[in-house]
Amino acid sequence: MDITTYTGYFHDGTLLKIDSHEDNIFFFIESFPISAGGINLNKDILSRSGTLIGKLCFINVKYMKIDDQVH
């Protein structure tokens, strides 16, 4: 499923896990709990705890910069 429509729900979410494979990095993320009131959202895609679970993928990463140092 493409979660592009739901990216705004992840602003106060949680980073669950970071994984990498070759030159790809995957961030597994969970949104903040979403209440039913006033939100036009397909409730069938929510987890049991009322959150969205997603994976942010970075493909063909050449390098990372951490504290101004290239890794």
Secondary structure, DSSP 8 states (H G I E B T S, - for coil): ---GGGGGGGTT-EEEEEEEETTEEEEEEE-----STT----GGGS-TTS--EEEEEE-S----EETTEE-
